[in-house]
């Protein structure tokens, strides 16, 4: 049955300025700013700050990180509004999986890192109502990087902070993530700059560029031919083309197929929570990374079916983009369950990709290793990358994978460990290391 390309939608990547207009022109930065990033402001009077309705990031010398983030939600008739986000921290000395120090932002010190076992461990806080404006607000200091959050509106009177009964949960109406339909992504993101006077770890590579050297994101749905299970979502991919992409370039672009992990995820998870578009723009513009095409997969739709990539997605991309079709011009990578999916590609199609990236994924239990052998001959020229956080179960998964690779006679792989847990903070850093030091090298 012929593949059916049901729709194509081109979404130009959103760009925001890192510095606001002068204090007297605060209306200008609002018109210039785009959603899905958070708004950067400076120089506003307290009166103008109090009148804001958007979630904002403000540079402040009094902040322990150099920046304060104020989350805002307009709901004058609500009896209660809470916020929940990925900002409980740990120290390298004090935590081990599956525990966290649960250090709150008000006690943050340089060198701490975010650590939660899963989203159910994200801390929640009551927001305060500005009765004059009807805006609920909550202010914290956050270090450099990307931070996800959501609002919880209403609920049972006196309920615990994490009790959602009779409440509705939504992303930030003034800072929506990029998604094909409202509610598909369950978190908004803010991206905080780096202050070298207050912080030692610079993650500003996750922030949007302020020039026009940015790529574009293209959205495709397709028919999952050959998939026999029940679809959980519309099969779709999002394709990033780098700044200056030339569909007629004589030399085709190399291409990376990238997967999210388990749960209700989509082709836009890496784009929003992973900040991968911003990282790609910065890697290409500032780190001399060779421009390549990036394909973001919705593996949730097809339960991480290994054959769907080779039977449907790869042919779709190769028919619509100027990309390499030989194995050394193609790579596949993924996080957590997406890492296990990548491992499945190594086992089922060892001769189709030249580069494999397993981020916090592989053999998740000892039983899954029994009787498994990799094709050492087919993988002898492949570049295999295994990476995980230092305080997560994914570290053991990649260690198990390395054991099976060794037993199979496959020695050409590299490993990398990031301080942190099984979360996007770790995976964003892994992605940067993968692109800089392993991919297409």
N, C-alpha and C positions, 0 to 999 in steps of 0.2 A: 504494500500500500504506500502510495506516495506521501511523503511528509507534507503537512499542510502548515504553511506560515500564515497564521490567522490574523496577526496584526503587528504593525511596527509603529512605535512611537518614539520620537527622538526628544530626549529631555536634556537641555543644555545645562551643564554643571553650574550650580549656584556659587556665586562669588561674593564674598563680603570684604569690606574694608576693615583693617585692624585698628585704624585710628578714626575717631569721630570728627565731625565738623566742629568749629569753634562753639563755645558755650552758648553764644547768642543765636546760633543757627541749629539748634538741636532738632528742628523739623527736617533738616536736610539729611542727616544720617539715617533717619527713619525711611526716607524715600530711597536712599541708596542701598540700604541693607536688604538682604534676602533671607528667607526663613531657612531652617534646617542647620543653623550654625550657632545662634545666640547673637545678641547685639553688643557691640563694643562701644562704650561711651567714655568720655573723659571731659573734664572741665565744666560739668553742669552744676548749677547751684542746687542746694538742698531742696529748694522749692520745686525745681524742675525734675529732680530725681523722684521726689514724692509723687509727682503727677504721672510718672511713667506707668505704662500698662504692660510693657514687654519684659521678658527675661533679659537681663543685661549683665555684662561683664565690665567691671570698672577697675582701672588701675588705681591702687591706693598704697602709699608707703606704710600705712599702719597694718596692712595685712601681712600675716606671716609668710605668705607666698608671693606677695606683691599685687594680688588681685582679689577682689570680692565678686562673687556671683550672687545676684538677687533674682530669685525665681518669682514670677508674678502670675496670678490667675484671677481674671475678672469674674466675680460671682457675688454681687451685692446681696442676693437673697439666700445664699447658702448658709447653713448653720455651722458647717465645718468643712475645711479644706486641708488635706494633708499632702505632703510630698514624700516620695520615696525614690532614693537614688543609690548609685553604686559607690558611696563614699564613706565606708568604714575602712580604717587603715590598720596596718600591722607593721611590725619591725622584723628585721631578718633574724634577730636573736629570739624573739618571743613566740613565734607562731609555727605550727606544723599542721599538715593536712590530717584530719578535716576540721581543724580549729582555726579561729581567727582571734586576734587581740581585741577586735571591735573598738578601736580607737576612733573617736568621733572627730569631725573636722576642727572643732574648737581646741582640740589637743594635738593637732597635727604639728609635726616637726619635720624639718628637712631630712630626707632619707627614708621616710615612711612610704609605703606603697599600698594601694587598695587591695583588699583581700576579703572575699566572701566565698563561701562554698558554692552557692548558687543564688539566683535572684530572690529566693524566699528569705535570704539572710540580709537583703538590703535593709538598712535602717529607714524608718519612717518618722516624720516630724510633723507636728501641727504648725500650720502657717498662721500668720497674724493678719487680721483684717484692718485695712485703712478705711474707716467708715465714711470718710469724705469722698473717696474715689470708688469704693466698692471693690478694690483690688486686694487680694490676699497676697502676702509676700513672705519670703524666707531668705535670709542672707547668710552665706558661709564663704570662707576662704577655701579655694581649691588650687592645687598645683597644676603645672603644665600638662596638657593632654586633653583627651576626650572624656566626657562624663555624661552618662545616660540617666534619665529621670522620668517620672510620670506623676500625674496628679490623681488624688483620690478625693472625690467630692461627695459630701453628704455621709450617710451611714447611720448606724444605730447610735443613739445618744449614749455617751460614756464607753463606747466600744474601745477595745485596745487599738493602738496605733496601726497595727498590721491586720486588723479585722475589717474586711471589705464588705461585710453584710449590709445590704440595702444601699450601698454606695456605688457610684459608677467611676470607672477608671479611664483616663484618657491622656493622650499626649498633649503637649503645650499648644493651644490654639494659635499662638503667635510665633511658634517655632516648630512647625510640623516636620517630621522626617519625610524624606522623599519615598513615596510608596505608590503603587498602582491603584490602590483604593484605600479610603480612610479606615484606619483600624488594623491594617495588615501589619504595620510595625507598632510595637507596644511601648516604645520609648522615644522621647526626644533627646537631643544631644546639645550640650554646650562644649565649646572648645576653647581652652584657656591658654593664653600666651605664657612664655617663659620669662622669668625675671632672674637674671644671673646673680643679682645681689642677694636674693632670698632662697633660690633653689639650686640644686646641684645636678638635677636630671632634666635635660632639655628634650621635651617631646613636642616641640612646636612644629615638627615636620607633619603633624596631624592637622594643622590649621590651614585654612584656605589661603591661596596666594592672593596678593593684592594687585598683581599685574594681569595681563590677559593671556598669560602662558598656561592656559588650562585646557584640559581635554573635554570631551563630551561623552554623555552616557546615552545609549540607545537601547530601547526596550523591545523585546520580541516575545510573542507567545507562539507555541507550536503544538502539534499533535504528538503525543508520546507513543509512537508506533512501537508495538511489541511489548509494551508494559502491560502485564496481566493483573496487577493489583488495582485497588481502588484509589483514585486520585485524591489527594488531600488538598490540592490547590490547583490553580491553572498552571500547567507546565510553562515555564518562562525562563528567559535569561536576560541579563542586562550586560551590554557590551560597552566597555570603555575604550574609546579611541583617543590616542594621545594628541596633545597640541601639535598642529601641523600635519596631522594624518593625511596621507595622500592615497586615495583609492587606486590611483594609476601608477604608483611608484614601481619602478622596475624591479626592485628587490622587495619581496613580500615581507610583512612584519612577522616577527615571532609572536606566539600567542600562549597565554597562560589561562587555564580553566581552573577556577577557584570556587570551593564549596564552603558553606557555613557548617554549623554543627547540628545536633539533634534539637528537637523542640519545634515550636511553631515559628519557623524562620522562612525567609524568602530570598529571592535573587537580590533584594536591596539590603539585606542584613550587613554585608561587608561594606556597603556604601555608607550606611548610616552609623551603626555602632562601630564598624571597623575603620571609618574615615579613609577608606582605601583610595577614593578619588583624589583627596587632598594629598595623601602620601605619594601617589603616583605622580601628580603634577610636580611636587617638590623634588622627588627623586630624579625625575627627568631633567628638570630645569637647573637644579643646584648640585647634583651629585653625578652628573655625566652618565646617568643610566641610559642605555640604549632604549629608545621608545619602542614599546610593544603593545599589542592589543590584549586587554584583560576581559575575560568572560566570567561573569558572576552567575552561578547556577542556583536554581531553586530545587534542591534535592529533597526538600520536605514534600514536594508535590508527588514524587515517585518513590518515596521511602528509600532513597539512596541506591536506587537501582544502577548497578555498574554498567549494564549494557545500554542504558539510556544515553549516556555520554557519547559512546562510540557510534551508536546507531542513529541518533537523532540530533544531538547538540553539535557535535563536531561537523557533520555534513552541512547543517544549517549555517554555521559560522563560515565555513570554507566557501559556501556558495554566495555569501553576502559581503564578505570582507577580504581585503587583500592580505592574506595571512599565509604563512608557511604550512605545507602539508606533510613535510618529512618529519620523522620522529624527533630529530635534534632541534627542530624549530617549534616544538610543542611541549608544553609542561602541564601538569595537573597537580593541584595541591588542595588541602582543606584542613579545617580545624576540628578537633574532637571526632564526632561521627564522620565528619568530612575527611579527617585523616584516615579513619578506617576505610572510607570509600576510596581514597587514594591508594591505600594498601591493596584494596580489591582490584584496582586497575593494574597494579604491579603484578598481581597473581594471574589475572585473567588476560591482560593485554600487555605483556612486558615488552613487546616490540613496537608499540604504537606511540609511546611518549619517551622523550629523552631525559626529562627532568620530573622528579617526584618530590613533593613536599608534604611531610606528615607533621602537622602542628597539634600536639597534645592528643594524638590518636594513633591507634595501631591495634595490637592485641590487648583487649581490656581484661582478659582473664586467662589463666593458665590453660584451661580446657580448649580454648580457641586456637592454641598453638599446636595441638596434637596432630601429627601427620602432615603438617603444612610444610611445603618446600617451595622456595622461589626458584625460578629458572635462571641459574647463574649465567648461562651462555647468552641468553637474550638480554640480560641486564648488565653485561660486562662493560658496556660503554655508557650506561645510564648514570645520571647524577642523582643521588638519593640524599634527602635532607630530613633529619629527625630533630624535632625541637619541642620543648615543653617548658612549663613553669616549674620553679624549684619546689613549690609547695602544693602539688596537685597530683591526682591519680594518673593524669596523662603522662607524667614522667615515667611511671612504671610501664605504661602502655608502649612507649617508644623504646624502653629498655628491652621489653619482651620482643619487640620487632627486630631490634638489633641482634638479639640472640638467634632468632630464626634466620636472619640474613647471614650471620656468621656460619651457622650450621649448614646453610645451603651453598656456602662458598662464595657469597657476595660480600666483597669487602669495600667497594667503592662508595662509601656513604660518609656524610659529615653530621655532626650533632651540635646542638646549641641549647643552652639553658638560660632562661630569664628569671630573675627574682620575681616571684609572684605566684598566683593561683591559676585556676582553670577559668580564665575570664578574658575579656576583650583587651584589658590593659596589657596582658602578656601577648596575646595574638597580634596586636598591632605592632609591637616591638619585634616579634618574630618575623612578621611580614617584611619589615624594613631590612632586617639582617639577611633574610632569604634573597631579596632582590639585590642587595648590595654585594653579597659574598658568595652566592651559590647559583642563582638562576641565570641561565644562558651564559655561564662562564666557561 
